[in-house]
Amino acid sequence: MHPRTEEFQSRAADRHGFAVEPHEFPEGTKTAEDAAEAVGCPVAAIASAIAVDADGELVVCVTSGANRVSMDAVAQLRGVDADTVGMADPDRVAEVLGWSIGGVPPFCHDNEVPVYVDETLTDHEEVWAAGGTPQAVFPIAPDRLVALSGGTVAAFAE
């Protein structure tokens, strides 16, 4: 198992008492389509953690792989001007969250940040999220994902 996946697994157990069951794919699961194909689930059941910069604040939007994050919706959720919202810088993501883009899990970040969970993910019994690397994903019930991430279920898809 990749050391970063082991680290996520350990953090989830220590912080939340949650036993992560990672599935690693050497070919990678960088995109929602790749992840869905690898695990054999619909793209809509992939929980992609997208880091967004909202007026200087890093925000994690856990969105369905079938959706795209609406920056206007994130601006409304954060109460900031839409012109100040965009994709976060990869270096800042690694610095603040402790994970690299493509492997950002929905919880167990280095620093506490606001987390929003795409309301459409709650339509599934199980979703799959990144487990610390672009090659690792793990299954989780959406309500558990919301609870462990401290996230707010919201409509922010384009």
Order of alpha helices (4+ residues) and beta strands (2+ residues): alpha-beta-alpha-beta-beta-alpha-beta-alpha-beta-beta-beta-alpha-beta
